[in-house]
Amino acid sequence: MPEKISSQHSKPVRNGASRGSAMMGGTLVILIAAGIGMQVWRAKNSQAAEQKAAVAAVPAATDPQTTAFARVNGEAISYEALAKECVTKHGKEVLENMINRAIIRQACANKGVTVSEAEVDQEVVEISKKFGLAIDQWYKMLEAERGLNPEQYRRDIIWPMLALQKLAGKEVNITREMMQKAYEDNYGPRVKASMIVLDNPRRATEIWEKIKANPDDFESLARDYSVEASSRALGGTIPPIRKNSEGTHEALRKAAFQFKEEGDISGILQVGPSQYVILKYEGRTEPVSHSVEDVQAQLHAELEEREVQKLIGETFEGLQKSARVDNFLTGESRGRVEKASKTANVPEKAVTR
């Protein structure tokens, strides 16, 4: 296996079924979710919000002031009334999505980056293939289950992803060490454990002392005191801990793999500003028998995807920090720029077509 393997980040990443859903959220969710916590799907009603708000859009030839969108016993419901209702209910979310899209669009214009319709088409084809669906079936599924019509999907999900890949413009380097860690995570043994999560050190010390005095009470103490809802309901049971998973706090992983005897109890592990964990060791899973050579291509593809998504998230964060945004709907402002951007009023079609 070579020490370092490189691939161009600008090449579109073809996500599989396990990760395709990470792209199905709003603009902000997909970009940040991948490496800063890659995303997954936005809630269904969240996706439907922009679709509902779009009902207020009026054809160019229609005068909003005189258009009735409905009549009830002869009483008209006007565009103005409908628009006000939509903004009140869904305006914050829809506006934030538009702001994020504008930030990316302006960055593309500044750097001469374009994403063609053909590129968007090809990405949709590749993703639909991963799910084993024809494109029309894929669009129908998105609309039925996520409230996303084809235009929204292409504009709010596919285009931003491709644009940010090009804006990042960096290589992704997959090293031997990264491959080895991925192999251990996927095919090596994992630690089976139960966990109690507390929200302050005093309570954590109190519960730890109770456990040390009566280790067999761990399950009942987890049900009574743990502040983590899903594991609490199972008496502290959690999924097996992987050795290198970035989704698990380093202190927790390190403690888990230092256990020797089943039934051992960890010390109090701080894994967040107000989050304290106590683990009980329950053994290890059996490793899955695979040769590195057999799974090398799959692991490399997964690592490449993960690293690309990190770059996308980092790129978008940088764009957000450098942009001046004044949100008059919420009354909030963020970011600071020395002078107005020359592309502040660049229309979407200038960089998306």
GITA-V335707 format. One record per residue. N is the residue number from 1. SS is DSSP state (helix for helix, strand for strand, loop for the rest). PHI is phi in whole degrees, -180 to 180 (999 if undefined). Layout:
BEGIN
[[N SS PHI] [N SS PHI]]
END
This chain:
BEGIN
[[1 loop 999] [2 loop -64] [3 loop -66] [4 strand -141] [5 strand -122] [6 strand -116] [7 strand -146] [8 strand -72] [9 loop -67] [10 loop -70] [11 loop -73] [12 loop -57] [13 loop -89] [14 loop -96] [15 loop -76] [16 loop -87] [17 helix -60] [18 helix -71] [19 helix -122] [20 helix -58] [21 helix -67] [22 helix -66] [23 helix -98] [24 loop -93] [25 loop -96] [26 loop -69] [27 helix -52] [28 helix -62] [29 helix -65] [30 helix -64] [31 helix -77] [32 helix -87] [33 helix -63] [34 loop -69] [35 loop -122] [36 loop -125] [37 loop 107] [38 loop 999] [39 loop -68] [40 loop 999] [41 loop -73] [42 loop -71] [43 loop -59] [44 helix -59] [45 helix -69] [46 helix -67] [47 helix -68] [48 helix -73] [49 helix -61] [50 helix -67] [51 helix -63] [52 helix -65] [53 helix -65] [54 helix -66] [55 helix -59] [56 helix -77] [57 loop -69] [58 loop -111] [59 loop -54] [60 loop -57] [61 loop -83] [62 loop -99] [63 loop -87] [64 loop -58] [65 loop -70] [66 loop -114] [67 loop -85] [68 strand -104] [69 strand -90] [70 strand -164] [71 strand -133] [72 strand -121] [73 loop 51] [74 loop 88] [75 strand -89] [76 strand -82] [77 strand -105] [78 strand -83] [79 helix -58] [80 helix -60] [81 helix -67] [82 helix -65] [83 helix -61] [84 helix -62] [85 helix -64] [86 helix -65] [87 helix -64] [88 helix -62] [89 helix -84] [90 helix -127] [91 helix -60] [92 helix -60] [93 helix -67] [94 helix -64] [95 helix -65] [96 helix -62] [97 helix -64] [98 helix -67] [99 helix -62] [100 helix -61] [101 helix -66] [102 helix -66] [103 helix -60] [104 helix -68] [105 helix -61] [106 helix -67] [107 helix -63] [108 helix -62] [109 helix -64] [110 helix -65] [111 helix -103] [112 loop 69] [113 loop -92] [114 loop -129] [115 loop -124] [116 loop -81] [117 helix -60] [118 helix -63] [119 helix -67] [120 helix -63] [121 helix -56] [122 helix -64] [123 helix -65] [124 helix -62] [125 helix -60] [126 helix -64] [127 helix -67] [128 helix -62] [129 helix -64] [130 helix -61] [131 loop -94] [132 loop 68] [133 loop -123] [134 loop -70] [135 helix -59] [136 helix -64] [137 helix -68] [138 helix -62] [139 helix -63] [140 helix -64] [141 helix -64] [142 helix -61] [143 helix -71] [144 helix -72] [145 helix -98] [146 helix -123] [147 loop 67] [148 loop -108] [149 loop -85] [150 helix -54] [151 helix -63] [152 helix -64] [153 helix -61] [154 helix -68] [155 helix -77] [156 helix -97] [157 helix -123] [158 helix -70] [159 helix -59] [160 helix -60] [161 helix -62] [162 helix -66] [163 helix -63] [164 helix -70] [165 helix -60] [166 helix -70] [167 helix -65] [168 helix -64] [169 loop 56] [170 loop -119] [171 strand -85] [172 strand -105] [173 strand -107] [174 strand -105] [175 strand -93] [176 helix -61] [177 helix -62] [178 helix -63] [179 helix -63] [180 helix -65] [181 helix -65] [182 helix -65] [183 helix -63] [184 helix -62] [185 helix -66] [186 helix -85] [187 helix -125] [188 loop -86] [189 loop -66] [190 loop -123] [191 strand -88] [192 strand -90] [193 strand -156] [194 strand -113] [195 strand -143] [196 strand -119] [197 strand -113] [198 strand -119] [199 loop -108] [200 loop -156] [201 helix -65] [202 helix -64] [203 helix -65] [204 helix -61] [205 helix -64] [206 helix -61] [207 helix -70] [208 helix -59] [209 helix -65] [210 helix -65] [211 helix -68] [212 helix -62] [213 helix -74] [214 loop -141] [215 helix -57] [216 helix -69] [217 helix -88] [218 helix -55] [219 helix -62] [220 helix -68] [221 helix -67] [222 helix -63] [223 helix -64] [224 helix -85] [225 helix -124] [226 loop -64] [227 loop -95] [228 loop -96] [229 helix -62] [230 helix -67] [231 helix -75] [232 helix -59] [233 loop -64] [234 loop -104] [235 loop 69] [236 loop 96] [237 strand -65] [238 loop -131] [239 loop -61] [240 loop -53] [241 strand -89] [242 loop -84] [243 loop -71] [244 loop -123] [245 loop -60] [246 loop -71] [247 loop -81] [248 loop -117] [249 loop -58] [250 helix -59] [251 helix -63] [252 helix -69] [253 helix -63] [254 helix -63] [255 helix -65] [256 helix -61] [257 loop -86] [258 loop -97] [259 loop -62] [260 loop -116] [261 loop -114] [262 loop -60] [263 loop 95] [264 loop -63] [265 strand -114] [266 loop -76] [267 loop -76] [268 loop -86] [269 strand -105] [270 strand -88] [271 strand -119] [272 strand -170] [273 loop -54] [274 loop -137] [275 strand -141] [276 strand -127] [277 strand -122] [278 strand -123] [279 strand -109] [280 strand -121] [281 strand -81] [282 strand -129] [283 strand 105] [284 strand -131] [285 loop -78] [286 loop -78] [287 loop -66] [288 loop -89] [289 loop -77] [290 loop -150] [291 loop -85] [292 helix -58] [293 helix -61] [294 helix -66] [295 helix -112] [296 helix -58] [297 helix -63] [298 helix -65] [299 helix -65] [300 helix -62] [301 helix -63] [302 helix -66] [303 helix -66] [304 helix -60] [305 helix -62] [306 helix -62] [307 helix -69] [308 helix -63] [309 helix -65] [310 helix -63] [311 helix -63] [312 helix -61] [313 helix -63] [314 helix -65] [315 helix -62] [316 helix -66] [317 helix -60] [318 helix -63] [319 helix -64] [320 helix -62] [321 helix -67] [322 helix -88] [323 loop -93] [324 loop -92] [325 strand -123] [326 strand -113] [327 strand -98] [328 loop -77] [329 loop -72] [330 loop -96] [331 loop 77] [332 strand -109] [333 strand -132] [334 strand -151] [335 loop 77] [336 loop -152] [337 loop -126] [338 loop -71] [339 loop -149] [340 loop -61] [341 loop -69] [342 loop -69] [343 loop -107] [344 loop -58] [345 loop -114] [346 loop -68] [347 loop -68] [348 loop -57] [349 helix -63] [350 helix -68] [351 helix -124] [352 helix -107] [353 loop -119]]
END
